Amino acid sequence: MIIHTSMKKDLPLLRVNSLFHIASLWIVLNIIIFYTTYSQTNPNFNVNLLMDYSAVEKSIDLFEDEYVNTQTLSELRGNRIAASTTGLIANRGNVINILKNFLDSLRYHQIIRDDIYHLEDARKNVANIKELLEEMKKQNFNRRVAATVEQIFPEDANFSITIPVYVVALGHENVDAYVRRIIWHGDTPQFVGENAGELNIVINLTHSIDYGTNVEERFISLLGVVAHEVFHAAFSAYKENSRSWKYFYKNRTEFIDDLLDLTQNEGIAYYLSFDQRGRGFVPRDWNVKIRQVFSEFNNNATQLLSDSITHGRAGQLIRKANLSGSWENYGAMTGMFIAREIDLRLGRATLIETISSGPFDFFLKYSTLSERDSELPKFSTKIEEKIRKKQIK
């Protein structure tokens, strides 16, 4: 989930359920993949996650009735971001200034009637939060995330990015991990849109304990959630040095180009963090839901190809591709299915090739598969023809 200042127009890359939730897609990496991708192999793939545990550590002290300066706790960077994001999602405005009052109420065991930060839930689950935090430290969480993301990129990937990661224990009930772009003025955040400020990841461990029944499951699931976010940052950096992607953006002239770009980007990110259960497990209603999202993709993509579509309507359709409930994110879910089919049927190397080549290659590789297997959902003829023409150019 990437959150920006304006909920109406600056939210191009959200992964949500009931508007702002990631974990509904059975998020957890294949355990075999997880344990075999611990070490990085490409010295030019530099993703440095700067872990900041101060907010969650001090929150745990408060939950366990140790003395904590609540003013200082409320002003920690991670808590400032979490408090502001809570207000944004809940449409409550800037609630960052009242966080100290909530923390004081928790400290003195007073009833919190409107617990927008879900502090009571955190206190009740402090033992599990503490256990997961220790597991993150013990397992070198930042290195494992970077290694997990690296395995989906081409061997010639050459870039360096640094991302602060703030681990907290408070926030909105529908948010577990998310990214915000920020310009810092001291420790005061200024939230900005695309191509400004620096990326900051926030992890709310209060929700992360819902990922499984034990700390190992929770850790692996959390790794998948954060890998999803880091993939987007790494993919953006990779594109800056890619000839094929520079060419794509230079010649991006139609609304359909934006949808195809988003679908590949979000689709691979979702697939990276999708619970494959041995690369075979899918929910019972998988086929029904996949056909539904493909149908919506075809309908909306056809609208985007219309000469009469307005900029407003096009923007609405593209935002909906990744701004609704998980299965209503027709672009992200279509892309996730495409990435999965390419990986399972053609191999990981072929999926990685689409990272290098771009969205037209991504879609055409799947089209080849759908021609071979009549059971796979297909793109409409109009969309198929448009993609093939663009690839030829």
Beta strands, then each sheet from edge to edge (+ up, - down):
strand 1: 2-3
strand 2: 45-52
strand 3: 159-168
strand 4: 177-185
strand 5: 188-192
strand 6: 198-204
sheet 1: 1+ 4+ 5-
sheet 2: 1+ 4+ 6- 3- 2-
end
